[in-house]
Amino acid sequence: MIPDSEFGRIVEPSDEGELAAAVRDARENGTPLAITGGGTRPIGRPVDALATVSTTKLSGITAYSANEMVATVRAGTPLSELQAALDDANQRLVFEPIDHRDLLGTEGTPTVGGMVAVNASGPRRFVAGACRDSLLGVRFVNGNGEVVKNGGRVMKNVTGLDLVKPMAGSHGTLGIMSEVTLKVQPRPETEATLALRGLLDVDAISVLAHAMATPNEVTGAAHLPELVAGSVLDGELGSGPATLLRIEGFAASVGERSEKLKAMFASLGDIEDIDADRSQKLWREIRDVKPFADHRERPVWRISMKPSDAHEAVMALRMEAGASAFYDWQGGLAWVRMEGGNTMSGLVRKAVQDNGGGHATLIRATDSERRFAVPFQPLDKPLAILEKRVREAFDPQGIFNPGRMVA
C-alpha cells in the first residue's frame, strides 16, 4: 500500500542506481518527492509533493552474521523478514520497534527503512537505547542524487557515525535510505513480569525508580492507571492500576530476581506474577500503544520528560482538558490521548513546559489537524538554525518529504 499515491507518478527503483537517478531527475525538474516504504507510519504533517518514491523493491537481507551480531538490510525489506531471520538464530533487535498500524489505523507492511526513519523504539529503549543507538551504518541518496555510505559493519568502527545518527528520526527529510546496518543481540531464555496493583501515578513512578536502582536488571518499567489496565491482555488485569516490572534472562536468574523485587515491594499490596507467554503479549501491547488503538478519531501525544515530572504534566492535562494516559520507560514516556477530540497543542506544550520541560510529539490526529498542528517539539532558535543548516546540507532544494517536519 502506498498511502501518498495521490502525489502523481509513483517511482519504485529496484536498485540504488535507479534510486539515485530518480532523485537527480526530481532535483533537475524541481519535483518535491514523498518518500514511502510500507506506508504504516504517517507521522508529522502531510507532505506537499508531486511524486512518490517507494522503497519496497529495495528489499532483502544483504549480510547477517549471528556470530558478530550485525545485520545489513536493504531499506524496503519487510521488518517481519528481518525478525524471522533473527528468530532463526535466537537473536533480536534490542530496541523493540513499535508497530504503528493498530494505533494509526494503517495497513501495509512495516519496513526496516521506515522503522529507522521514525526511530521506532519500544519499552526496552530506556535501558538499551533507541533504534538510533543500534544503527551502525547507512547507505542513502542525498538531495543531489549522490549515493552516500556512512558507518560500517564493525561495531568498533566509529568512522562517520555523525552522519548515521541523524538519519534515524529524520522522517525521510534528509535522504532516501537504501540500506542500513544494525547491531542485534541474543534473545534471553525467558522473561517474567510483576504487576503491583492499586498504586496512584505518583507512587507507581516512585516504585519504578526504586526498582531500577536495584541490581535486578529490570528491562520493562511501565504503569497503567485505572481503566487503562483493562485494555491489555484481553482484560485479564482488570481495570485497577497496574505497575509493571519485566525481568529477562536465564530462568533461574529471572526467578531469583523476581523474588527479590516481590520482597522489596511486598508491603505495598498485591503483586501478580505474569508468566513468559503473557508477559511477551503484554509488552507487545504496551509497545504498540494498544490501550489507545481504538477511538482513532482522538489525538494521541507521545510525551518524553523526566520520570519525576511526567505524571505532573499528565495531571495538568487531565484536569484542564480531559485526557487518558499511561507510562513507559520508568515513567519518562507518557502516552496521552486527548478525550475531547482536539489536539489541544497549546495546552500540551504548556503542560510540558510548566512541569520541567521535555518533548511532545503529536503521533495521531486527523489529516486536517496534522496539516495545521506543530507535530514535533519546537526547537530553541540556535537548534532550529542548526537543524536548518543540516537539512540544507543533505537536501539543498528541499525535495524530500516537504512539510513533513517543518512547514
Sequence and secondary structure as in RCSB ss.txt:
>XXXX:A:sequence
MIPDSEFGRIVEPSDEGELAAAVRDARENGTPLAITGGGTRPIGRPVDALATVSTTKLSGITAYSANEMVATVRA
GTPLSELQAALDDANQRLVFEPIDHRDLLGTEGTPTVGGMVAVNASGPRRFVAGACRDSLLGVRFVNGNGEVVKN
GGRVMKNVTGLDLVKPMAGSHGTLGIMSEVTLKVQPRPETEATLALRGLLDVDAISVLAHAMATPNEVTGAAHLP
ELVAGSVLDGELGSGPATLLRIEGFAASVGERSEKLKAMFASLGDIEDIDADRSQKLWREIRDVKPFADHRERPV
WRISMKPSDAHEAVMALRMEAGASAFYDWQGGLAWVRMEGGNTMSGLVRKAVQDNGGGHATLIRATDSERRFAVP
FQPLDKPLAILEKRVREAFDPQGIFNPGRMVA
>XXXX:A:secstr
  TTTTSSEEE  SSHHHHHHHHHHHHHHT  EEEESSS    SS    SEEEE TTS  EEEEETTTTEEEEET
TSBHHHHHHHHHHTTEE TT     HHHHT  S  BHHHHHHTT   TTHHHH  HHHHEEEEEEE TTS EEEE
E SSTT  TTHHHHHHHTTSTTSS EEEEEEEE EE  SEEEEEEEES  HHHHHHHHHHHHTSSS EEEEEEE 
TTGGGGSGGGTT SS EEEEEEEESHHHHHHHHHHHHHHHGGGS EEEE HHHHHHHHHHHHTTGGGSS TTS E
EEEEE HHHHHHHHHHHHHHT EEEEEEGGGTEEEEEETTSS  HHHHHHHHHHTT EEEEEEE  HHHHHHS  
S    HHHHHHHHHHHHHH TT  BSTTSS  
